[in-house]
Amino acid sequence: MSGTEVICQEIEVDYMLLDRIINDDFGGNREAMIMMMQAIQHNYRFLPEPALKYLSQTIGVPLTKIYEVATFYASFSLEPKGKHIVQVCTGTACHLKGSYRMVEHICERKGMEPGKTSEDMLLTLETVNCVGACAVAPVVVMDEKYYPKADIKTVNEFLDGLNAQ
């Protein structure tokens, strides 16, 4: 390991990468802090604490302010997410059409809870209140691809594909 990396929850934080994000991509402009945080999360699939501390020091924003932003916006995560994200809509229309059964099935099959990541770090299961596609309920979003009128078979095909990787 070089002197520019720190182990964080089994994730190496690369300070050269952080410098590229902060300074090269956004010119060190503290007004671009949210976009910097999005770029950091894109690279690590969550916001590692050492990366947030480094961002704070580099752009001169108190760490408490960065955590305030990270916890305010639902799109940010302070916990590692899986390589694949499955979002099951649990809004009224989707719930009535059986989305809760898909959540239960995924939890049972992967041995996990909604909002958590599988032990192998392959899958994160999220429930979302609405994806705005009630006419084609139930809707499942897997790796940002929408599956209208989804069912357990749809979910199993996706999960089986993960196991084949």
N, C-alpha and C positions, 0 to 999 in steps of 0.2 A: 504494500500500500504506500502510495506517495504521501508527501507531507500536505497535500491539498485535499485529502479526503478524510472523512470521519464516518465511523460506523454508527448508524442510527436505526434501531429496530431492524437489524439485518439489511439495511439499505445504506449504500455508500452515498454520502452527500459530496458532490464534486463542486468545489468552490470555483474552479475555472468555468464550469458550466453556469454557475450562478452569476459570475462576473459577466459572462457573455449575455445572459438574460438581462441583468440589471443595467449594465453600461452600454453594451453594443446594441441590443435590441431596443432599449428604452432610454438611452442617454443618461442613466442615473437620475432621471426626472421623478421626483417623489410623487408627483401628480399621477404618474402611471403605476402606482403601487398595486392597484387591483389587477391590472393587466400583467404585472410582474408575477403576482401570486398565481394567476391563472397559468402562466407559462411554467412556473415551478411545479404546480400541481400536474400539469400535462406531462412533465418529464418523470415525476415520481409517483403519480397516481394518488398523491395526497400531499399535505404540507408538512414536511419533516421539521421538527423543532429547531435543529441546527440551521436549517435553511432560513427559517423565519428570523432567528437571531441575527444571522448574517445580513439579511435584507434590512433589518432594523438598523444595524450599525452602518451599513453602506449608504442608505438613503437618509439617515438621520430622523427616522420616525420611531417614536417609542414603541417598544415591543407590545405594550398593552393595547395600543391603537391597532397594530397589525392583528393581534388576537381578536380584538373587537370586530374587525372586518371579517376575519376568518370564521367567526362563530355566528355572525349576523346573516351571511349569505349561505343558503342551503347548498349551493353548488360547491362550496369548499369542504374539504374533509381533513380533519386532524388525525385520522386513523388511516392506515394503509388500506387501499382498495385492491380488489382482485384484478387480474389481467382482463377479465370480462365482466361487464356490468349488465345485470338483468333488472329491469324496472317493471314491476307489475302495477298497472293502474288499479287502484282500489276505490275510485270514485263511485258514486251511486250506480250509474249505468253498468259499469264493469263489475262491480260487486254483485249486482242482481243477476248478471250473466255468468257468474261463477269464477271471477278472478281470485277470490279467496281460496278456492280449491287448488289453483295453480301455486299460490304462495305456500300452502300447506304441503303440496307435493314436492316442491323444490326444497323446502326445509327438511322434509323427511328423507328425500333422496340424497341430499348433500350433507345432512347432519349439521344444519346451521339454523340460525334465527334470522328473521327479516331485519335488514339494516346492518347485517354482519357480513364478514368475509370468510369463505371456507378456509380450513386449515392449510390447504395446499396453495393458498393465495391465487387460485384460478378464477374464483367467482365471488362477486359481491351481489347480494340480493337486496334490492331497495323496493319499498312500496311507495307509490306516489299518489297524491290525492286526485289528480286529473291530468290527462295528457291532451285533452281537447279533441277527442275523437269518439265521442259517445255514440255516434251513429253506427260505428263498427265495433262496438264493445263485444267482448272484453279485449283490451289492447295490452300487449306486452312489448316492451322495447328492449331488444337485446343488442348490445354493442351499437347503440344509436340507430338501429334499424327497427322500424315499426312493424309489428305483426298484428294486423286487424283480425278480429274474430278468432283470436288465439284459443287454443285448448291445450290439454295435457300432452297430446301428441306433438304439437308444435314445440312445447317446452322440452319434451324428451328428445326430439331431433336435435335441438340446439345443445342440450347437455351431452348427448351421445357424441356429438361433434367435438366437444371439449375433451372428452375422454380419449378420443382418437388422436389428439395432438401429442 
